Amino acid sequence: MNKIYLDKDYKKFKITQKTKKDIINSPKEYMNCDVRIRMGLFYTDEEKEEYIKKSLSKPLPGNNPSNEKIKIKSKI
């Protein structure tokens, strides 16, 4: 009899540099994965956190004081 696990809590999977190198070095094991994953074109957890932190530290376009309205002089 097959059991269906819809609400089972699984252990969190942490992606590290070691995981990334393992995927790149053993492509036969990951043939069913996406091409980007097989080539190692994904973020590790640390890289993802750094990217999010860097993105959130940037000011929004409307909140930047250097984006004040510029007066355009017409030649007419």
C-alpha positions in Angstrom: 0.0 0.0 0.0 1.4 3.4 -1.0 1.4 6.1 1.6 0.8 9.8 0.6 2.7 12.4 2.6 1.2 15.8 2.0 1.9 17.4 5.3 5.1 15.8 6.3 7.8 18.1 7.7 11.1 17.4 6.0 14.5 18.4 7.3 15.7 21.7 5.8 18.2 21.3 3.0 21.2 23.7 3.2 22.9 24.5 -0.1 26.6 25.2 0.5 29.7 25.5 -1.7 30.3 21.7 -1.1 26.9 20.9 -2.5 27.5 23.1 -5.5 30.8 21.4 -6.2 29.3 18.0 -5.8 26.6 18.7 -8.4 29.2 20.1 -10.9 31.6 17.2 -10.4 29.0 14.4 -10.7 26.7 15.4 -13.6 25.3 11.8 -14.2 23.6 11.8 -10.8 21.8 15.1 -11.6 20.8 14.4 -15.2 17.1 15.0 -14.4 17.8 18.4 -13.0 17.5 21.7 -14.8 20.4 22.7 -17.0 21.2 25.7 -14.7 21.5 23.4 -11.7 23.7 20.9 -13.5 26.0 23.7 -14.5 26.1 25.1 -10.9 24.4 28.4 -11.9 22.5 28.8 -8.6 23.1 30.6 -5.4 24.2 29.0 -2.2 22.3 30.0 0.9 25.1 32.4 1.9 25.2 34.0 -1.5 21.4 34.3 -1.6 21.3 36.0 1.9 24.1 38.4 0.7 22.2 39.2 -2.5 19.0 39.9 -0.6 20.8 42.1 2.0 22.5 44.1 -0.8 19.3 44.5 -2.7 17.3 45.7 0.3 20.0 48.3 1.2 19.5 50.1 -2.1 17.1 53.1 -2.0 13.9 52.9 -4.0 13.9 55.1 -7.2 11.4 57.6 -5.8 13.2 58.0 -2.5 16.6 59.0 -3.9 17.2 62.7 -3.3 19.4 62.9 -6.4 16.3 62.1 -8.6 14.8 65.6 -8.0 12.9 67.1 -10.9 15.2 68.7 -13.4 14.0 71.8 -15.1 14.3 71.6 -18.8 14.9 74.9 -20.6 13.0 75.1 -23.8 14.5 76.8 -26.9 11.1 77.9 -28.1 
